[in-house]
Amino acid sequence: MIFRLNQNEKLFVDLKSLSDFRTPLMGISIILVLLCHAKMDGANLPCYILKILNLGNWGVDIFFLLSGIGMYFSITKKNIQNQAWFDWYKRRFYRVLIPYFILETPYWIWYCIDNDEGVISFLYYISMLSFWCEHIGLWFLALLIPLYIITPVLYKIFNTRYGVLYLILLLTITLTSPLIVRNIFNNNIICNILGVIVRVPCFLIGLYYGKKIKEGKNVNFLYLILLLLAFHIIPFLSLMSKSWIWGLICSVLFVKMLSSFSSSLKILEVFGKYTLEIYISLDVLTNLLSAVLEKGTLFWLLTILGSCSLSFIYVKIKHFRLA
């Protein structure tokens, strides 16, 4: 059960379920992301449908929440000591960079050849420096890599006596800096950083609450509702990003649904296992189709079908070679 009533009849959330249903939740997050590209890809749909589909953007926050939880579990699984951090980094980056380089390299080679650009330009794009400088490239992976790099530091400070204070401080920085810094600096790199830093709160929360999730602690669901109301009502808070709160709420609500329909999780688990590959394939297919097809409903549908197909083909080939 995800929700239960205690003696005071308060609504609680079983945090362990976020771990138990992590893979299907990942599946939901990527499906939401695929759907939310409808407006961006120019799908010819009624405005109210586009607005509903656009809410799928919260799938990114769900992804970062689950990534933070996953980082905590991966660190504590083998009780990593200082000398073992290198192996931890190697496993993490092997997992994300191998599919990235295999799927993205052919596209950037073709792009550089087609645009008469050289090796330096190719390295600029494939390294994702192009995202930070010009907003070109796979933004979520460009953000995920530095988060992975600082995760050991975050893990250590979160597990100190004042861990919750560090969490609050980091949340404050990530939520207020887009409001304050953007008005001071007019720089592309800074603007690109501020544009994605609002996704960091869910990762921080997932990493911090990893211990409580692992131990099966409970939290009052009403706290999330009150937090959401505060960020809509209080003047200064209302200016900040609220997608991370919706990401938390949606994660809880989706897990409630999953626990009630556990017999129909297979398709979500498939998408959940291939989430990273689908994310990367979506970027590749969007770029490729942009060169040959005008944006519209067909464009959007083809990016969904193509990204799922390309990612599944990649996984099948990888498993065949390993076998």
Number of C-alpha atoms within 10 A of each C-alpha: 10 20 19 13 11 9 5 6 8 13 16 18 23 21 23 19 21 26 18 14 20 22 21 23 28 29 23 24 28 25 19 20 22 25 20 22 20 25 20 12 19 16 17 14 13 8 10 9 11 19 14 11 18 19 15 22 19 24 28 21 26 31 27 26 27 26 22 26 26 17 20 22 18 15 16 14 9 10 9 14 9 7 8 11 13 10 10 16 15 10 12 16 13 12 12 16 13 11 19 20 14 12 19 20 17 11 17 21 18 14 18 16 13 9 8 9 13 11 11 9 16 20 15 14 21 19 14 20 16 20 23 18 16 13 17 12 21 21 18 16 18 17 18 15 15 10 17 17 13 10 20 19 10 19 19 10 17 19 13 11 9 10 16 16 13 17 19 13 11 16 17 13 15 19 22 18 15 21 15 11 13 14 9 8 11 10 10 14 17 15 19 16 17 19 14 15 16 22 26 21 26 27 25 25 21 24 26 23 20 25 18 15 23 18 11 16 15 17 17 15 16 13 12 16 13 11 13 19 13 14 17 15 12 10 10 12 16 14 15 18 18 18 21 25 20 20 24 18 17 18 27 23 14 16 26 19 12 19 15 12 10 12 8 10 16 12 11 19 19 15 24 22 16 19 22 20 21 25 20 23 26 24 17 24 21 20 16 15 16 12 9 9 11 12 18 17 15 15 20 24 17 16 23 22 13 19 23 22 14 19 23 18 12 19 16 12 12 12 10 9 8 7 6
